[in-house]
Amino acid sequence: MQSMRDVFFLTSGVMKAPTFAVRPSWFINPLSVTRLANTVAVCVCDDGDLVLVDVGWSAAQCEDPARVLGRARAASLGLVVTSEDSLLMQLRRLGFSADRVKAIIATHLHLDHVGGVEDFPNAEVICADRELRSYAHFDPAYRVADLARAGRLRPLPLEGIQGFDDAVDPFGDGFLRLFGLFGHSRGSLAVIIDAPTWLFVHIGDAVYQTWEYAQPGTSILARFTAWRRSDLEHGHQRLRALQADACSPMLVPSHDLDVFHGLPQVPSTLLSEAPRS
Ligand SMILES: [Zn+2]
């Protein structure tokens, strides 16, 4: 893997959740809904290959979620997608072909984060090895059997690197480092993206919304979906420490739409192109 020349972020459609489940106050209209992003980081290497952090939904899931996911699950996720919302279609519109995606780093293996791996057959799927142990038990939110059958998983142990005692540098180049942020799932990860423009940390579902670590508290949805709540809260402490770090990294939760709106959303090469007259 070479150095990284660009990073931008896309969302694979949106999801809707009851506001009381994701916001701090109980004094909320029980009928109001909050829109959630499904944020994917797109890292562009010097040779034009791509590494994605998470991948969102597949083209088939976006085309007809009720048929592919089942009507009940699509409805319970509050999924709002069109056929244009898969990463495959969005990257294609930006001029990137699917075969350039060489790796997908999964913050964890829930379907909303890895549904789209089927659209990128050249990509290995990297996750924490302890995340895989979740698959010893049946969990309909996971699709490890499909991935394992296809021989595409590269589960990595988390060891000590540069100030972390549970981290790994998957390509050995320092541009992307993964560290454990367990609690949402057994092996959920954060991904440090050392981009030319800024230091981003994709934190997956360690929180659904930024307030959950910015002020002590955990949303109803986060508590309901957590693998282990004590680990989740330990992760929040870690995020507070990270936020206070002198290099002021930008923390990116997968599902916080406000955060997504503040991120770069097109390749910088497109931004720097002179307007056509
Ligand atoms: Zn999620």
Residues whose N, C-alpha, C, O or C-beta is under 5 A from the ligand:
A	BS01	ZN	D112 D205
